[in-house]
C-alpha cells in the first residue's frame, strides 16, 4: 500500500495517476465490501490489487537504487518506517482508547495479541492462530486489517536482500521461481488449510512477486501493443470480478484474474488520454489517502457494529463517510507531513518511533486487561448496577471443550490420542459422542456420572453418524477434507465402543443443523470400496437411515443409545449481548437478550422436524434441554447469575452445569437409553 516514494539513494519516480487510481479503486471496493454493500460480494479482492501494486513499486525502486549503486538498507527501512508507522500508530492508539467504551472484555482479550502483532508486523500470524473453531467473528476484531500490512512488510524484509545479494541476471529467474512456487503452495494449502493460505506470506507471495516480475521486465514491455490491446479486457475484469466472482476458495481463480489484470493495466499504460481522464483522476484522488482510509475504516466499522449491533442498513455507509473524513484528516495532519520530511533528524525520529512502539504495546497490555483504570472510566459512563458488572467475562465465556481442550480431537489428533485424557474413569460406562454440541456437555456429565465414568468422544463439526458425513456443497475443499476426517473419526469411535465391554450407554449429541438440510446446498460423503464418494443430499432419508443403522449396530453389540436434543437457538450473539446488557450498553432493539420459543421453533423448524422423524424411525429417545432454558414461551440466556450461553448455539460451562442439574441430566439419559 505504498505511495511509490523512492527510498533514499534510489532513483526518484514521478507519481503515476493510473497507479494511484488503481489504489483508489482497490481501497473503495474493500471498504464498501466491509460495509456490507451486496453489489460487491468479492470486494476483498481489493487487497490483492494492493499486493500487486506494492510488489511492482517497491521492487522497481530497489532495483533502480541497486543499479545506481546508491541503495542503502538503512535508508530503505528508515523511509518505510517513516512512511507507514506514524499514521498506523495514531490509529492503533485511538483504537485502544476507544475500544473499552464499545467492545466486550472477550474482544479486548483478543485485541491484546492484535496490538502486539500490528507493532511487530506479525498480525497475519496472530489471526491465523486465532482462526479456530470457537474463534470470535471477524467483524469483532478491530485490527484484523493489519494482517495485510504485516504480510507486505515481511515481503519487504526479504526482497531488498534478494536483489542486493544476487547477480542482476539472476533477478528475473529467482522472482519467477518465487511466483511459481508460491502459487503452487497456495493451491496445495487451499486443500488443507484455507486460513493458512489466506494469511501467510509463502502462499500470498505470488501476488507481490507478480508485481515484482512486472517491475523487472517493465522497461521491455511497457506500452507494448499486445498489452495495450489487453488493457480493456483487464479493466473489465477488474471491475467485473469483485461484483460477479467466479467462486471457489480464496485466494484462487478470482484472485489470479484480478492480479494479472492489475499488472496488465500497470504495464500497458501509455500516458494518454485515459490516464488523464476525469474518472482516473477521481480514483487517483482517493488513492492519495488510500493508506489512511484502509487504516481507519475497519476499526470504525467494528466499533460501530459493536455498539449498535442491530444497526439499520444505512449505518455502515455512514461509518464509511466518517472514515473518509477521519482519513483525510490523518492524511493531511500526519501522513503527508512525515512523508515530506518535516521531521528531518533521523536519530531522534528513530528513537521516537521505537518509543511509540513500546508505548503502544504497553498501552495494549494495560487497556485490554480486566479492571484497569481506563476500563473503569468506560464502565463509570455506563449505567451498570448489575451484580455481574465486575465479572470475569473471559472466564465465564471461555471455550467449552468439556473435559478439556484435548477432547476437540483436532490439530492432527486422532480419536485414539484423546481416549486417555478425555475419560473420567479407566473403564467408563457412558460415551458422549458428537461434535461441539456434545463437547459442551462433557464436564457437566462427567461430574454427574461420578463412579460410572464418562468417555468424551468429540470433534468439532463431526456429527455422530454411521458411514456418512455431510457438508455444504459450496464449501471449500478444506470442509470436504474435514468431513473425510469425520468419517475416519466416527469409524474409530464406533470400533472403540464395540471393543470396550465396560461401555453400556452411548449418548449422541449434535446441533443436527447440517444433517437436517438437503437439496443443492448439501452433499453427503460415504466410504465406498475404501474411497470417499460425494453426491448431493436430495432428501433426508440417507441421514435418517444412518442413525437407524447406527442404533442397530450399537444394540447388536449390547449397547443402549440415547440422544441429547439440540439446545434452543436464536440468531443473536448471546455472549456479546449479555455482557453489553450487564454493562448497560444494549440498544432497545436488543432488549433483554432473551428470545421466544416461537422464534427458536421458526428458525429451526427443519431441524426440529428432522430430529423427531429420525428419533421415531431409529427408535432412539431424545432428552430435550429445552425445559431448563425456556419457560412461559421465553428462552432465557441468563438465569439468576448464570450466563447460560457461550455463543449462539453453545452453552457456557456454567450454563451446561445449570441445565444438567435442573434436569438431573445423567439420570434422565441413563433411564431413557434403550
Secondary structure, 3 states (H helix, E strand, C coil): CCCCCCCCCCCCCCCCHHHHHHHHHHHHHHHHHHCCCCCCCCCCHHHHHHHHHHHHHHHHHHHHHHHCCCCCHHHHHHHHHHHHHHHHHHHHHHHHHHHHHHCCHHHHHHHHHHHHHHHCCCHHHHHHHHCCCCCCCHHHCCCCCHHHHHHHHHHHHHHHHHHHCCCHHHHHHHHHHHHHHHHHHHHHHHHHCHHHHHHCHHHHHHHHHHHHHHHHHHHHHCCCHHHHHHHHHHHHHHHHHHHCCCCCCCCCHHHHHHHHHHHHHHHCCCCCCCCCCHHHHHHHHHHHCHHHHHHHHHHHHHHHHHHCCCCCHHHHHHHHHHHHHHHHHHHHHHHHHHHHCCCCCHHHHHHHHHHHHHHHHHHHHHHCCCCCHHHHHHHHCCCCCCCCCCCCHHHHCCCCCCCCHHHHCCCCCCHHHHCCCCECCCCCCEEEEECHHHHCCHHHHHHHHHHHCEEEEECCCCCCCCCCEEEECCCCHHHHHHHHHHHHHHHHHHHHHHHCCCCCEEEEECCCCCCCCCEEEEEEEEEECCEEEEEEECCCHHHHHHHHHHHHHHHHCCCEEEEECCCCCCCCCHHHHHHHHHCCCCCCCCCCCCEEHHHHHHHCHHHHHHHHHHHHHHCCCEECCHHHHEECCEECCEECCEECECCCCCECHHHHHHHHHHHCHHHHHHHHCC
